[in-house]
Amino acid sequence: NKIFGLDEKALAGKFRAEELEKVNELLNISEGSGLEAETVNTARMLEGSVRNTGIHACGVIITPDDITKFVPVSVAKDS
């Protein structure tokens, strides 16, 4: 049985049992025809896309190491 191009054994190696249950739950929802299915499938299409970059007026990100290892960072040209 293939899910996202991976067989169930490959997925089991990437997720804990409780996470795998959630993956299967989302897959079952996505195969439906209601609003929940539409929402999950729209989210799958948008996943990983970048809408734009910008500067947020305020925010703090605390990381255990250099911030660039966790999130993309850019410097404004006029700063």
N, C-alpha and C positions, 0 to 999 in steps of 0.2 A: 504494500500500500504506500503510495507516494504522497507526500505533503510538501508543497513548495519545492519540488524537485528532490526531496530527501526521503529516504525510506524511514519507517517508524523506528528502526534500530538506531539510525544516525541521529534522529531527533531525541531519542531517549538518552543518547550520549551527551547531548548539548543542554538538556533541561533536567531539573529535579522532577520527581514524580508529581508533586503538587503543581509545578509550573506546566508540565505536560498536560495535566488535566485542564488548565486554563487555555492552553493552546488549542486543544481539541474542542473546548467549549466555544471559543471564538470561531473556529473553523465551521462548527455546526451552525452557529448564528449566521456566518457569512453565506452559507448555502441556502438560507431562507429567502423570503421575498418581502419581508416587512421593513419597517423603518430601521430596526436594529441591524438587519443585514445591509441595508443601504449605507448606514453610518459606518459599519466596520469596513465595508468594501471601499468607501470613499477614503477612509483613513489609510487603508493599505496603498491606495494610489498616491496619496500625499506623503506617505512616509519617506523620509530622506530628502525631500525636496527643500530647496532654499528659496524662500519667498523674497527676501531682501536682507541686506545687512544694515545696521543702524547703530546709533548711540543711544543708550538708555540713560535717562537723567539720573538715575540712582540705582545702585545695586552693589551687593557684596557677594563675592564667591570665595568661599574658604575651601582650600584644597590641601591635601597632605604633602604636595610637592609643587613644582613649577606649574602655574595655571595652564600653560600651553600644552601640557600633557593631558588635559581634561576637556578643554573647550577651545574652539577657535578664537583667536584674539587678533584684532587689527587696531591700528592707530589712525586717528582722524588726521587728515592732511593739514587742517588748520589748528591743531592743538599744540 
